[in-house]
């Protein structure tokens, strides 16, 4: 992690933002399969880990094991709440191709 200079005010605001996020994730009601996926993604940021945990817990969708496409479609789908909105934005940034690398050969 880089050491960036930050003002005390900005640091306090970042701590408050992170605390709100922590509380949002910890208090998230995973009462549907989609919300279970959202919460697990908030905890791990890993579709692979969600697949592994679903297999261990015997979680299925239409009596079939969860797959990467279904999990991705839930995360990338229309946000149903604030946590989903935050994770969807982060997921899209994570999967977006790095434009610098794609422009390397163009002018």
C-alpha positions as CSV (number, residue, x, y, z in Angstrom):
1,X,0.0,0.0,0.0
2,X,1.2,3.5,-0.9
3,X,1.9,6.1,1.8
4,X,-0.1,9.0,0.6
5,X,-0.3,12.2,2.5
6,X,-3.8,12.9,3.8
7,X,-5.2,15.7,5.9
8,X,-6.7,14.8,9.3
9,X,-10.1,15.9,8.2
10,X,-10.0,13.6,5.1
11,X,-8.7,10.7,7.3
12,X,-11.6,11.2,9.7
13,X,-14.1,11.2,6.9
14,X,-12.6,8.1,5.4
15,X,-12.8,6.3,8.8
16,X,-16.5,7.3,9.1
17,X,-17.2,6.1,5.5
18,X,-15.5,2.8,6.2
19,X,-17.3,2.4,9.6
20,X,-20.7,2.9,7.8
21,X,-19.7,0.3,5.2
22,X,-18.7,-2.2,7.9
23,X,-22.0,-1.7,9.7
24,X,-23.9,-2.1,6.5
25,X,-22.2,-5.4,5.7
26,X,-22.4,-6.8,9.2
27,X,-26.1,-5.9,9.5
28,X,-27.1,-7.0,6.0
29,X,-30.1,-9.4,6.0
30,X,-29.2,-12.2,3.6
31,X,-32.8,-13.5,3.5
32,X,-32.8,-14.4,-0.3
33,X,-30.3,-16.2,-2.5
34,X,-29.5,-12.9,-4.2
35,X,-28.9,-11.1,-0.9
36,X,-26.8,-14.1,0.3
37,X,-24.6,-13.6,-2.9
38,X,-24.3,-9.9,-2.3
39,X,-23.3,-10.4,1.4
40,X,-20.8,-13.1,0.5
41,X,-19.3,-10.8,-2.2
42,X,-19.0,-8.0,0.3
43,X,-17.1,-10.3,2.6
44,X,-14.8,-11.8,0.0
45,X,-14.8,-9.9,-3.2
46,X,-14.4,-13.3,-4.8
47,X,-16.9,-15.2,-7.0
48,X,-14.7,-18.3,-6.7
49,X,-15.1,-18.1,-2.9
50,X,-18.8,-17.7,-3.2
51,X,-18.9,-20.8,-5.5
52,X,-16.9,-22.8,-3.0
53,X,-19.0,-21.8,0.0
54,X,-22.3,-22.5,-1.9
55,X,-21.0,-26.0,-2.8
56,X,-20.1,-26.7,0.8
57,X,-23.5,-25.4,2.1
58,X,-25.4,-27.1,-0.7
59,X,-26.9,-23.9,-2.0
60,X,-28.5,-24.2,-5.4
61,X,-30.5,-22.2,-7.9
62,X,-33.4,-24.0,-9.6
63,X,-32.0,-27.2,-8.1
64,X,-28.7,-26.7,-9.9
65,X,-25.3,-25.7,-8.4
66,X,-24.6,-22.0,-8.5
67,X,-22.3,-21.0,-11.4
68,X,-20.1,-18.0,-12.1
69,X,-22.5,-16.5,-14.7
70,X,-25.4,-16.5,-12.2
71,X,-23.4,-15.0,-9.4
72,X,-22.0,-12.3,-11.8
73,X,-25.5,-11.5,-13.1
74,X,-26.7,-11.0,-9.5
75,X,-23.8,-8.7,-8.6
76,X,-24.0,-6.8,-12.0
77,X,-27.8,-6.7,-12.0
78,X,-30.0,-3.7,-11.1
79,X,-29.1,-2.7,-7.5
80,X,-31.8,-3.6,-5.0
81,X,-30.2,-1.6,-2.1
82,X,-27.2,0.5,-1.1
83,X,-24.8,-2.3,-0.5
84,X,-25.7,-3.9,-3.8
85,X,-25.1,-0.5,-5.5
86,X,-21.7,-0.1,-3.9
87,X,-20.6,-3.6,-4.8
88,X,-21.9,-3.4,-8.4
89,X,-19.9,-0.2,-8.9
90,X,-16.7,-1.9,-7.5
91,X,-17.3,-5.1,-9.5
92,X,-17.7,-3.1,-12.7
93,X,-14.5,-1.2,-12.0
94,X,-12.7,-4.5,-11.2
95,X,-13.7,-6.2,-14.5
96,X,-13.3,-3.1,-16.7
97,X,-10.4,-3.6,-19.0
98,X,-7.4,-1.4,-18.4
99,X,-7.7,1.2,-21.1
100,X,-4.0,2.2,-20.9
101,X,-2.9,-1.3,-21.9
102,X,-5.4,-1.4,-24.8
103,X,-4.2,2.0,-26.2
104,X,-0.6,1.1,-26.1
105,X,-0.3,0.3,-29.8
106,X,-2.8,2.9,-31.0
107,X,-2.1,6.6,-31.5
